[in-house]
Amino acid sequence: MRQSKKTEEGGKKVVAPKYDITDPSFINLVKTVALSTTAFFAYNPGNDVVRARYAKKHKMNVDNVPKDPEGENMIAEFKELKNELIEIEN
């Protein structure tokens, strides 16, 4: 076990960390750190979130908004609202 310079001089004992590279928890930690440094996560609001935004915009109950947009105008507005939500999140 390697100790710091302070230990040799009579200071606090600081022990260098030891990692068991076969420990599943350590492997998971390393993979998590690696993923978070290389991955890009994009917000993609679900249909329920877009429906809620549509209901709020039109001052209506979300239960009265169809689960899937009906008609060209509603489809276009859902796409617009989805893009708006993505822009807000970014």
DAWONOR-V499244 format. One record per residue. N is the residue number from 1. SS is DSSP state (H for helix, E for strand, L for the rest). PHI is phi as a letter, one per 40 degrees, with the letter a starting at -180 (none if undefined). Layout:
# DAWONOR-V499244
n = {N/N}
ss = {SS/SS}
phi = {PHI/PHI}
This chain:
# DAWONOR-V499244
n = {1/2/3/4/5/6/7/8/9/10/11/12/13/14/15/16/17/18/19/20/21/22/23/24/25/26/27/28/29/30/31/32/33/34/35/36/37/38/39/40/41/42/43/44/45/46/47/48/49/50/51/52/53/54/55/56/57/58/59/60/61/62/63/64/65/66/67/68/69/70/71/72/73/74/75/76/77/78/79/80/81/82/83/84/85/86/87/88/89/90}
ss = {L/L/E/L/H/H/H/H/L/L/L/L/L/L/E/L/L/L/L/L/L/L/L/H/H/H/H/H/H/H/H/H/H/H/H/H/H/H/L/L/L/L/L/L/L/L/H/H/H/H/H/H/H/H/H/H/H/L/L/L/L/H/H/H/L/L/L/L/L/L/H/H/H/H/H/H/H/H/H/H/H/H/H/H/H/H/H/H/H/L}
phi = {none/c/b/c/c/d/c/c/c/g/c/c/c/b/c/c/c/b/b/c/c/c/c/d/c/c/c/c/c/c/c/c/c/c/c/c/c/b/c/b/b/b/c/b/c/c/c/c/c/c/c/c/c/c/c/c/c/c/f/b/c/c/c/c/c/c/c/b/c/b/g/c/c/c/c/c/c/c/c/c/c/c/c/c/c/c/c/c/c/c}
